[in-house]
């Protein structure tokens, strides 16, 4: 079990999407790759439904089962496979056993990776490894920002170049902020009163 944490905008979701794409597009030895975003209000029914679809459990059977039967069938299905469960934006402790997901272990070779804003959630989940996702370095931040604005705009005016550096620094290495602000500046070519317009 692996927990990835840091504040919003640092790139946790982008990282999880990349992991999911990598696992789905290449053979890493996993039979099932399950990806979902849970956010603040954890919907256990949705987690179960996404999981059962990945296990090819038919909708008709599923609807007739009680909660306990669903847990049993999910757990049984996942125990027979080497799986990866990727959950993005976990806010609270999630008891996997109560939704039918067996705890990954070295014996079954399965993995559970989740992202959260808080290290405490990693502690509550009793993970095997915790990683803090780092913000971009100033150089990386400026490069990402430039890639989303266009170098032709940035270098069209000395004031724009200086403003670009200031804005990249103000975004504190958060990729999401750099991308959003950079894209908003794409059509801005004239500095006016210290602002891009």
C-alpha positions, 0 to 999 in steps of 0.5 A: 500500500502506497500513499502519495500526499501534498496540497492540491495543484501539485500534480497528484491527479496527473501522476495517478492518470499517468500511472493508470495509463502506463499500467493499462497500456503495457503488461506489468503483470497485473490482471486488473487495474482499477482507477477512480477518484473518490474526493471528500464524499466517499461513495462506497457503492461507486467504488464497489460498482467500478470494481465489479465492472473490472471483474466482469461481474454482471449487472443482473447478478450484482443487483440481486446481492445483499451488501455482504454478498457483494463484499464476498464476491468482490473479495473472492474475485480480487483474491484470484487476481493480481490487481492494482487499485488506484484511488485519487483524492482520498480525504479519510480512512477507507476500510477496504475490507468493508467494500470487498477489497482484500488488503494487498500483500507481498503474497498476492502481489497486488497493490493499492496506491492512493493520493491525499492532501494529508500525511495523516490519511496515509498514517490512518490507512497504515500504508507500507510507503508514504511519499510527499509529492514535491513541487516543481523547482523554480527552473522546472516551474518556469519551463512549464509556464513557458510551455503553456504561454509560448516563448514567442509571447514571453520574449516579445517584450522585456517586461513580459519576460520579467512578469513571466518569472514573477508569475512562475515564482508566485505559483510556488511550483504548483503545476496546475496553477502554472498551466492555468495561468499560462494558458490564460496568458496565451493571447496577452502580448502587451504589458500594461501597468505591470500586468499582462493584458 
